[in-house]
Amino acid sequence: MEIITIILVGLVALEHFYFLILEMFLWTTPKGIKTFGLKSKAYAEETKVLAANQGLYNGFLTAGLIWSIVLKNNEITIFFLSCVIIAGIYGAYSTKKIRLFYVQAVPAILALLLVVFS
Protein backbone atom coordinates (compact mmCIF):
# COMPACT_ATOMS: atom_id res chain seq x y z
CA MET A 1 0.00 0.00 0.00
CA GLU A 2 1.17 3.48 -0.74
CA ILE A 3 1.65 5.92 2.11
CA ILE A 4 -1.33 8.13 1.17
CA THR A 5 -3.58 5.07 1.06
CA ILE A 6 -2.31 3.89 4.45
CA ILE A 7 -2.94 7.34 5.93
CA LEU A 8 -6.49 7.52 4.57
CA VAL A 9 -7.35 3.95 5.67
CA GLY A 10 -5.82 4.81 9.05
CA LEU A 11 -8.01 7.91 9.29
CA VAL A 12 -11.12 5.83 8.57
CA ALA A 13 -10.02 3.41 11.30
CA LEU A 14 -9.42 6.30 13.71
CA GLU A 15 -12.84 7.74 12.90
CA HIS A 16 -14.49 4.43 13.78
CA PHE A 17 -12.48 4.16 16.97
CA TYR A 18 -13.89 7.60 17.86
CA PHE A 19 -17.40 6.29 17.12
CA LEU A 20 -16.67 3.37 19.47
CA ILE A 21 -15.75 5.80 22.25
CA LEU A 22 -18.83 7.95 21.64
CA GLU A 23 -21.25 5.03 21.49
CA MET A 24 -19.82 2.82 24.23
CA PHE A 25 -18.66 5.38 26.79
CA LEU A 26 -20.06 8.84 25.99
CA TRP A 27 -23.59 8.04 24.79
CA THR A 28 -25.33 9.45 27.88
CA THR A 29 -23.03 12.46 28.28
CA PRO A 30 -23.79 15.90 26.85
CA LYS A 31 -21.21 15.21 24.09
CA GLY A 32 -22.89 11.95 23.07
CA ILE A 33 -26.40 13.39 23.27
CA LYS A 34 -25.42 16.37 21.13
CA THR A 35 -23.38 14.36 18.62
CA PHE A 36 -26.19 11.93 17.91
CA GLY A 37 -29.05 14.42 18.29
CA LEU A 38 -30.74 12.38 20.99
CA LYS A 39 -34.09 13.56 22.36
CA SER A 40 -33.09 13.63 25.99
CA LYS A 41 -30.82 12.25 28.68
CA ALA A 42 -33.59 9.78 29.59
CA TYR A 43 -33.74 8.55 26.00
CA ALA A 44 -29.95 8.18 25.98
CA GLU A 45 -30.16 6.09 29.15
CA GLU A 46 -32.88 3.88 27.63
CA THR A 47 -30.84 3.24 24.48
CA LYS A 48 -27.32 3.03 25.89
CA VAL A 49 -27.11 -0.78 25.57
CA LEU A 50 -28.00 -0.57 21.88
CA ALA A 51 -25.46 2.21 21.39
CA ALA A 52 -22.76 0.18 23.12
CA ASN A 53 -23.49 -2.67 20.71
CA GLN A 54 -23.07 -0.27 17.78
CA GLY A 55 -19.83 0.91 19.30
CA LEU A 56 -18.56 -2.64 19.52
CA TYR A 57 -19.19 -3.12 15.80
CA ASN A 58 -17.28 0.08 15.09
CA GLY A 59 -14.44 -1.43 17.10
CA PHE A 60 -14.49 -4.48 14.84
CA LEU A 61 -14.28 -2.22 11.79
CA THR A 62 -11.36 -0.38 13.39
CA ALA A 63 -9.56 -3.64 14.17
CA GLY A 64 -10.12 -4.97 10.66
CA LEU A 65 -8.78 -1.83 9.01
CA ILE A 66 -5.71 -1.77 11.25
CA TRP A 67 -5.19 -5.48 10.60
CA SER A 68 -5.31 -4.85 6.85
CA ILE A 69 -2.69 -2.10 7.15
CA VAL A 70 -0.38 -4.28 9.26
CA LEU A 71 -0.68 -7.20 6.84
CA LYS A 72 -0.56 -4.88 3.80
CA ASN A 73 -3.42 -6.92 2.40
CA ASN A 74 -5.59 -5.07 -0.11
CA GLU A 75 -8.31 -7.74 -0.11
CA ILE A 76 -8.86 -7.35 3.63
CA THR A 77 -8.76 -3.56 3.26
CA ILE A 78 -11.35 -3.69 0.48
CA PHE A 79 -13.62 -5.91 2.59
CA PHE A 80 -13.56 -3.67 5.67
CA LEU A 81 -13.83 -0.42 3.69
CA SER A 82 -16.84 -1.93 1.89
CA CYS A 83 -18.41 -2.71 5.28
CA VAL A 84 -17.86 0.91 6.35
CA ILE A 85 -19.39 2.21 3.10
CA ILE A 86 -22.45 -0.02 3.42
CA ALA A 87 -22.90 1.02 7.06
CA GLY A 88 -22.61 4.69 6.05
CA ILE A 89 -25.15 4.34 3.25
CA TYR A 90 -27.61 2.43 5.43
CA GLY A 91 -27.09 4.78 8.37
CA ALA A 92 -27.80 7.83 6.24
CA TYR A 93 -30.84 6.17 4.68
CA SER A 94 -32.32 4.86 7.93
CA THR A 95 -31.76 8.01 9.97
CA LYS A 96 -32.55 10.40 7.10
CA LYS A 97 -29.33 12.28 7.99
CA ILE A 98 -27.29 12.79 4.82
CA ARG A 99 -24.45 14.18 6.96
CA LEU A 100 -23.83 10.63 8.19
CA PHE A 101 -23.08 9.58 4.60
CA TYR A 102 -20.49 12.31 4.21
CA VAL A 103 -18.85 11.67 7.59
CA GLN A 104 -18.76 7.88 7.41
CA ALA A 105 -19.04 6.66 3.82
CA VAL A 106 -17.21 9.31 1.79
CA PRO A 107 -13.79 8.91 3.50
CA ALA A 108 -14.13 5.12 3.07
CA ILE A 109 -15.09 5.53 -0.60
CA LEU A 110 -12.02 7.70 -1.19
CA ALA A 111 -9.81 5.17 0.61
CA LEU A 112 -11.35 2.31 -1.37
CA LEU A 113 -10.69 4.11 -4.66
CA LEU A 114 -7.05 4.60 -3.65
CA VAL A 115 -6.69 0.92 -2.72
CA VAL A 116 -8.28 -0.32 -5.92
CA PHE A 117 -6.54 2.07 -8.31
CA SER A 118 -3.07 2.25 -6.78
BELLIN-V28247 format. One record per backbone hydrogen bond with DSSP energy under -0.5 kcal/mol. CO is the residue of the C=O (numbers start at 1). NH is the residue of the N-H. E is the energy in kcal/mol with one decimal. If there is no record, write none. Layout:
co:CO nh:NH e:E
co:CO nh:NH e:E
This chain:
co:2 nh:6 e:-2.5
co:3 nh:7 e:-2.4
co:4 nh:8 e:-2.4
co:5 nh:9 e:-2.9
co:6 nh:10 e:-2.5
co:7 nh:11 e:-2.3
co:8 nh:12 e:-2.1
co:9 nh:13 e:-2.3
co:10 nh:14 e:-2.7
co:11 nh:15 e:-2.5
co:12 nh:16 e:-2.0
co:13 nh:17 e:-1.9
co:14 nh:18 e:-2.1
co:15 nh:19 e:-2.0
co:16 nh:20 e:-2.1
co:17 nh:21 e:-2.1
co:18 nh:22 e:-2.7
co:19 nh:23 e:-3.0
co:20 nh:24 e:-2.9
co:21 nh:25 e:-2.1
co:21 nh:26 e:-1.4
co:22 nh:26 e:-0.6
co:26 nh:29 e:-1.6
co:26 nh:32 e:-0.9
co:29 nh:33 e:-2.8
co:30 nh:34 e:-2.4
co:31 nh:35 e:-2.7
co:32 nh:36 e:-2.2
co:33 nh:37 e:-0.5
co:33 nh:38 e:-2.1
co:34 nh:37 e:-0.8
co:40 nh:44 e:-2.1
co:41 nh:45 e:-2.4
co:42 nh:46 e:-2.2
co:43 nh:47 e:-1.7
co:44 nh:48 e:-0.6
co:45 nh:48 e:-0.7
co:47 nh:51 e:-2.3
co:48 nh:52 e:-2.2
co:49 nh:53 e:-1.8
co:50 nh:54 e:-2.0
co:51 nh:55 e:-2.6
co:52 nh:56 e:-2.1
co:53 nh:57 e:-1.8
co:54 nh:58 e:-2.0
co:55 nh:59 e:-1.8
co:56 nh:60 e:-1.8
co:57 nh:61 e:-2.1
co:58 nh:62 e:-2.4
co:59 nh:63 e:-2.8
co:60 nh:64 e:-2.5
co:61 nh:65 e:-2.4
co:62 nh:66 e:-2.5
co:63 nh:67 e:-2.7
co:64 nh:68 e:-2.2
co:65 nh:69 e:-1.7
co:66 nh:70 e:-2.7
co:67 nh:71 e:-2.6
co:68 nh:72 e:-0.8
co:68 nh:73 e:-1.9
co:72 nh:74 e:-0.7
co:73 nh:77 e:-2.1
co:74 nh:78 e:-3.0
co:75 nh:79 e:-2.2
co:76 nh:80 e:-2.5
co:77 nh:81 e:-2.7
co:78 nh:82 e:-2.3
co:79 nh:83 e:-2.0
co:80 nh:84 e:-2.1
co:81 nh:85 e:-2.5
co:82 nh:86 e:-2.7
co:83 nh:87 e:-2.5
co:84 nh:88 e:-2.5
co:85 nh:89 e:-2.6
co:86 nh:90 e:-2.9
co:87 nh:91 e:-2.8
co:88 nh:92 e:-2.2
co:89 nh:93 e:-2.4
co:90 nh:94 e:-3.3
co:91 nh:95 e:-2.0
co:92 nh:96 e:-1.1
co:92 nh:97 e:-0.7
co:96 nh:98 e:-0.6
co:97 nh:100 e:-1.5
co:97 nh:101 e:-0.6
co:98 nh:101 e:-0.7
co:98 nh:102 e:-1.5
co:99 nh:103 e:-2.5
co:100 nh:104 e:-2.8
co:100 nh:105 e:-0.6
co:101 nh:105 e:-1.1
co:101 nh:106 e:-1.9
co:104 nh:108 e:-0.8
co:105 nh:109 e:-2.7
co:106 nh:110 e:-2.6
co:107 nh:111 e:-2.3
co:108 nh:112 e:-2.7
co:109 nh:113 e:-2.5
co:110 nh:114 e:-2.0
co:111 nh:115 e:-2.4
co:112 nh:116 e:-2.8
co:113 nh:117 e:-2.5
co:114 nh:118 e:-0.7
co:115 nh:118 e:-0.6
